[in-house]
Every structure is written in C-alpha cells, then in structure tokens.
Amino acid sequence: MIETPELHNLLLTAIGAAVRAGYKIMEVYNSDDFQVNLKSDRTPLTLADRLAHEEIKNSLTKTFIPVLSEEGRSIVYEERKGWDYFWVVDPLDGTKEFIKRNGEFTVNIALVLEQYPIAGVIYVPVTGKLYYSLKSEGAFMVESVMATPQFEISFKELQSHSQKLPLPIGRESIVVVESRSHSSPETINYINSLLEEFKQIELLPVGSSLKMCMIAEGKADLYPRLSLSSEWDTAAGQAIIEGAGFKVITYETRERLSYNKEDLVNPWFIVTNGRVK
C-alpha cells in the first residue's frame, strides 16, 4: 500500500505532467496547424494529442507505475490484468471541442488501485483551472494555474491555492449536464423523463470531463451518459466526483464504475450528487 507522503508526490507528478501537457496543447491551439487525422474509430487525433501524450508518458514513466493512455491503448489484457496500481490518461479529452476552438477540453490523469480511482487530476488549459483529488483527503479546485514548459509545484503551495469541493452554491432548480458532442436518443429520453418528477430542470451543454467537474464544483446535479465512452474519459473525473462525496454508477446495475476491464469501453453510467435518485 502506498503511504500518504508518496501519494502526495504521485499527485504532484500527475499535476506537473498535466500542466506541462497543457502548455504543449496551447502551443498547437494558438497555431494554424492542428494536423488532424482520423483514428480507426473515426474520432479525430491532432498534433496536440500526440505532444500531450508524449509529455505525460515521459513524466509518469518515472514513477514505475504502468500507464494506460488513450493514445497508447494497445496494451493487451493479459498484461494489464495483473496490475494493482496504474495510471489512466487522456492527454486531450474533448478533441472535437479543441478543433472547434471553444475551450472545453481537458487533460485527464487518474491513479487507479485495483479497479477504482484513488487520485485524479483534470487540467483545463484555456482557463488554467485545475481540479484534483485524493481518496483520503477530498476533491479540490485551483482557479488559475499558468501553464509553463517547466511547471512544478510543492504540496504546500498547491494547498494554499486550493478550494475544497463542492463549493457552496444555492439554487432550487435541478441542473443536468449533457455532452456537447456525444449526445444520444437514449440520453434525451432519460432527461425528458426527469421532467415528470422535477418542475425546474436546466440543461447545461458542456464538452469533455468538464461535465463531471461541474457536478463536483456544485454547478450541476446530474450527468447521464447513455452512450459510448472509454475508461480514460472518466477515471480522473470519477476520482474528483468521489472525492467531492458524489457517485459515478452504472445505469443498469447502479454499481460503482470500475476500471481495467478486458473491454475498455464503459457501460452507460450516471454521475449524481444525490439530488436526483
């Protein structure tokens, strides 16, 4: 079992990797050459995805903990199934939002122990917002972290700028976040069914793992994902959601979403702060 001081060091390593990757992403974002290609599943891949992947891989490899990344997904299950601790990484979550230049994309890094995340980092390169969590300590947000190519931070300095999540936000209505680019008829039907129970429902379209961040922060109550997603899309967000005291559960069984399955595709799931059962 990794002791708390070492967990702090691993968290700082992940934060440093995410912020430095954010710097690489913004260099491409502010250029005129995204170098967009299509992966085998017809989803886009840009130069920013590749540069961020390399930055994070180089940083996390030094921890001697295996890395499962969207851009390095080809590790066979026979090798993966023996892992206790491992990193789950999405170097650029929300590539479609990146290409649209709407700013709603993130860098996601999670540390998983025996199928469940125990630490998570989500960095938003355009705004500099940083979300992070440790299972034993909770979830936190830092309003503005400047991305630099040599970024490092101490745990004491990190804590001094952090706000514990969720933030106290008072409102009567139920806010449901929905995917800006990955909605489905099933999701729409589910949201419509909520109108029978709740009179006031606000819809908040958001890209990438920012949907989970909105719930952890207190700005939204529910995120139903009744369409395909992969483990690297959700691991960091789940760590932050659970650190805030909320839940990520499968749609059918209501069990906690798990990781390092033979098939890396997630089942349909729901993220909730408890206001919607």
C-alpha positions as CSV (number, residue, x, y, z in Angstrom):
1,M,0.0,0.0,0.0
2,I,1.3,3.4,-0.9
3,E,1.7,5.7,2.1
4,T,0.2,9.2,2.2
5,P,3.5,11.2,1.6
6,E,4.2,9.1,-1.5
7,L,0.6,9.6,-2.7
8,H,1.2,13.3,-2.4
9,N,4.3,13.0,-4.5
10,L,2.5,11.0,-7.1
11,L,-0.3,13.5,-7.2
12,L,2.2,16.3,-7.8
13,T,3.9,14.3,-10.6
14,A,0.5,14.0,-12.2
15,I,-0.3,17.7,-11.8
16,G,3.0,18.7,-13.2
17,A,2.6,16.4,-16.2
18,A,-1.0,17.7,-16.9
19,V,0.0,21.3,-16.7
20,R,3.1,20.9,-18.9
21,A,0.9,18.9,-21.4
22,G,-1.5,21.8,-21.3
23,Y,1.3,24.1,-22.3
24,K,2.1,21.9,-25.3
25,I,-1.6,21.8,-26.2
26,M,-2.0,25.5,-26.1
27,E,1.0,26.0,-28.4
28,V,-0.9,24.0,-31.0
29,Y,-4.2,25.6,-30.2
30,N,-2.7,29.0,-30.8
31,S,-1.2,28.0,-34.1
32,D,-2.8,27.4,-37.6
33,D,-1.7,23.8,-37.9
34,F,-3.7,21.2,-35.8
35,Q,-2.6,18.3,-38.1
36,V,-5.9,16.5,-37.7
37,N,-6.0,12.8,-38.6
38,L,-8.7,10.2,-38.0
39,K,-8.2,7.2,-35.7
40,S,-9.5,3.7,-36.5
41,D,-12.8,4.5,-34.7
42,R,-13.2,7.7,-36.9
43,T,-12.5,10.0,-34.0
44,P,-10.1,12.9,-34.6
45,L,-6.4,12.9,-33.5
46,T,-4.4,16.1,-33.5
47,L,-0.8,17.1,-33.1
48,A,-1.8,18.4,-29.6
49,D,-3.0,14.9,-28.6
50,R,0.3,13.4,-29.6
51,L,2.5,16.0,-27.9
52,A,0.5,15.9,-24.7
53,H,0.7,12.1,-24.7
54,E,4.5,12.2,-25.0
55,E,4.8,14.8,-22.2
56,I,2.6,12.8,-19.8
57,K,4.2,9.4,-20.7
58,N,7.7,10.7,-20.1
59,S,6.7,12.1,-16.7
60,L,4.6,9.2,-15.4
61,T,7.1,6.5,-16.6
62,K,9.5,7.8,-13.9
63,T,7.0,6.6,-11.2
64,F,7.5,3.0,-12.4
65,I,3.7,2.6,-12.4
66,P,2.1,1.3,-15.6
67,V,0.3,3.8,-17.9
68,L,-2.9,3.1,-19.7
69,S,-3.5,6.0,-22.2
70,E,-5.9,6.7,-24.9
71,E,-3.0,7.3,-27.3
72,G,-1.3,4.1,-26.1
73,R,-4.3,1.8,-25.7
74,S,-2.9,-1.3,-27.4
75,I,-1.6,-3.0,-24.2
76,V,-3.2,-6.5,-24.1
77,Y,-5.4,-7.5,-21.2
78,E,-3.2,-10.5,-20.4
79,E,-0.5,-7.9,-19.5
80,R,-2.9,-5.4,-17.8
81,K,-4.9,-7.8,-15.6
82,G,-2.0,-8.2,-13.2
83,W,-1.7,-4.5,-12.5
84,D,-2.5,-3.3,-8.9
85,Y,-1.7,0.4,-9.3
86,F,-1.8,2.0,-12.8
87,W,-2.3,5.4,-14.4
88,V,-5.3,6.1,-16.7
89,V,-4.6,9.0,-19.0
90,D,-6.5,11.0,-21.6
91,P,-3.9,13.5,-22.9
92,L,-6.5,15.6,-24.6
93,D,-10.1,14.9,-23.7
94,G,-12.5,16.8,-25.9
95,T,-10.6,16.8,-29.2
96,K,-13.7,17.8,-31.1
97,E,-14.0,20.8,-28.8
98,F,-10.4,21.6,-29.3
99,I,-10.9,21.6,-33.1
100,K,-13.9,23.9,-32.7
101,R,-11.8,26.2,-30.5
102,N,-14.5,26.5,-27.8
103,G,-12.0,25.9,-25.0
104,E,-13.9,23.0,-23.5
105,F,-11.1,20.4,-23.4
106,T,-9.1,19.0,-20.6
107,V,-6.0,16.9,-19.7
108,N,-7.1,13.9,-17.5
109,I,-4.8,11.8,-15.3
110,A,-6.0,9.3,-12.7
111,L,-4.3,6.8,-10.4
112,V,-6.2,3.6,-10.0
113,L,-5.8,0.9,-7.4
114,E,-7.4,-2.5,-8.0
115,Q,-10.1,-1.2,-10.5
116,Y,-11.1,2.1,-8.7
117,P,-9.5,5.6,-8.9
118,I,-7.8,6.9,-5.8
119,A,-6.4,10.1,-7.2
120,G,-7.4,12.3,-10.1
121,V,-6.2,15.4,-12.0
122,I,-8.1,17.4,-14.6
123,Y,-6.5,20.5,-16.1
124,V,-8.3,23.0,-18.3
125,P,-5.5,24.6,-20.5
126,V,-7.6,27.5,-21.8
127,T,-8.7,28.8,-18.4
128,G,-5.9,27.4,-16.2
129,K,-8.4,25.7,-13.9
130,L,-7.1,22.7,-12.0
131,Y,-9.2,20.1,-10.3
132,Y,-7.6,17.3,-8.2
133,S,-8.5,14.7,-5.6
134,L,-7.0,12.2,-3.2
135,K,-9.3,9.5,-1.9
136,S,-8.4,10.1,1.8
137,E,-8.5,13.9,1.5
138,G,-11.3,15.0,-0.8
139,A,-11.5,17.0,-4.1
140,F,-10.2,20.5,-4.7
141,M,-10.0,23.2,-7.3
142,V,-7.4,25.8,-8.1
143,E,-8.8,28.8,-10.1
144,S,-5.8,29.6,-12.2
145,V,-2.6,27.6,-12.8
146,M,-0.4,29.1,-15.5
147,A,0.9,26.5,-18.0
148,T,4.6,26.7,-18.4
149,P,7.0,24.2,-20.1
150,Q,8.9,23.6,-16.8
151,F,5.9,23.7,-14.4
152,E,6.4,22.2,-10.9
153,I,4.6,22.9,-7.6
154,S,5.1,21.9,-3.9
155,F,2.2,20.3,-2.0
156,K,2.2,23.2,0.5
157,E,1.9,25.7,-2.3
158,L,-0.8,23.7,-4.0
159,Q,-2.9,23.5,-0.8
160,S,-2.5,27.2,-0.2
161,H,-4.3,28.0,-3.5
162,S,-7.0,25.2,-3.3
163,Q,-10.7,25.4,-2.6
164,K,-12.4,22.3,-1.3
165,L,-15.2,20.9,-3.4
166,P,-18.1,21.2,-3.7
167,L,-18.4,24.9,-3.3
168,P,-21.5,26.3,-1.5
169,I,-23.9,27.2,-4.4
170,G,-27.5,27.7,-3.5
171,R,-30.2,27.1,-6.1
172,E,-33.6,25.5,-6.4
173,S,-33.5,24.0,-9.9
174,I,-32.0,20.7,-11.0
175,V,-29.1,21.3,-13.4
176,V,-28.4,18.4,-15.8
177,V,-25.2,18.5,-17.8
178,E,-25.2,16.9,-21.2
179,S,-22.5,16.2,-23.7
180,R,-21.9,18.9,-26.3
181,S,-20.7,16.5,-28.9
182,H,-21.8,13.0,-27.8
183,S,-25.5,13.0,-27.0
184,S,-27.8,10.1,-27.9
185,P,-31.6,9.5,-28.2
186,E,-31.4,7.4,-25.0
187,T,-29.9,10.3,-23.1
188,I,-32.5,12.7,-24.4
189,N,-35.3,10.3,-23.5
190,Y,-33.9,9.9,-20.0
191,I,-33.7,13.7,-19.5
192,N,-37.2,14.1,-20.7
193,S,-38.4,11.5,-18.2
194,L,-37.0,13.7,-15.4
195,L,-39.4,16.5,-16.3
196,E,-42.2,14.3,-14.9
197,E,-40.6,14.4,-11.5
198,F,-38.9,17.8,-11.4
199,K,-40.6,21.0,-12.5
200,Q,-37.4,23.0,-12.8
201,I,-34.7,21.4,-14.9
202,E,-31.9,23.4,-16.5
203,L,-29.7,21.8,-19.3
204,L,-26.1,22.7,-19.4
205,P,-24.2,21.5,-22.5
206,V,-20.5,21.0,-21.8
207,G,-17.6,19.3,-23.5
208,S,-15.1,16.8,-22.1
209,S,-14.6,15.8,-18.5
210,L,-15.7,19.4,-17.6
211,K,-19.2,17.8,-17.2
212,M,-18.0,15.9,-14.1
213,C,-16.2,19.0,-12.9
214,M,-19.4,21.0,-13.0
215,I,-21.0,18.5,-10.6
216,A,-18.0,18.2,-8.3
217,E,-17.9,22.0,-8.2
218,G,-21.6,22.3,-7.3
219,K,-22.8,23.9,-10.5
220,A,-24.8,20.8,-11.7
221,D,-26.5,17.8,-10.2
222,L,-26.7,15.1,-12.8
223,Y,-24.8,13.8,-15.8
224,P,-26.4,10.8,-17.6
225,R,-24.1,9.2,-20.2
226,L,-26.2,6.8,-22.1
227,S,-23.8,6.4,-25.0
228,L,-20.3,5.0,-25.5
229,S,-17.3,6.2,-23.6
230,S,-13.9,4.7,-22.6
231,E,-12.1,4.3,-19.3
232,W,-9.7,7.2,-20.0
233,D,-12.7,9.5,-20.5
234,T,-14.0,9.0,-16.9
235,A,-11.3,7.8,-14.5
236,A,-10.0,11.3,-13.5
237,G,-13.5,12.7,-13.3
238,Q,-14.7,9.8,-11.2
239,A,-11.8,10.4,-8.7
240,I,-12.8,14.0,-8.4
241,I,-16.5,13.3,-8.2
242,E,-16.0,10.7,-5.5
243,G,-13.6,13.0,-3.7
244,A,-16.4,15.5,-3.5
245,G,-18.6,12.9,-1.9
246,F,-20.7,12.1,-5.0
247,K,-21.2,9.0,-7.2
248,V,-20.5,7.6,-10.6
249,I,-22.7,4.5,-11.1
250,T,-23.6,2.2,-14.0
251,Y,-27.0,2.9,-15.5
252,E,-28.3,-0.7,-15.3
253,T,-26.8,-2.1,-12.0
254,R,-26.2,1.1,-10.1
255,E,-22.7,-0.3,-9.2
256,R,-19.6,1.9,-8.9
257,L,-17.9,2.3,-12.3
258,S,-14.8,0.2,-12.5
259,Y,-11.5,0.1,-14.5
260,N,-9.0,-2.1,-16.2
261,K,-11.8,-4.3,-17.7
262,E,-10.9,-6.6,-20.6
263,D,-13.1,-4.3,-22.7
264,L,-12.0,-0.7,-22.0
265,V,-15.4,0.6,-23.1
266,N,-17.6,1.9,-20.2
267,P,-21.1,0.7,-19.7
268,W,-23.7,3.5,-19.7
269,F,-23.4,5.5,-16.4
270,I,-24.8,8.3,-14.3
271,V,-23.0,10.9,-12.3
272,T,-25.0,12.3,-9.4
273,N,-24.7,14.4,-6.4
274,G,-27.7,12.8,-4.8
275,R,-30.4,15.4,-5.5
276,V,-31.7,13.1,-8.3
277,K,-32.1,9.5,-7.3
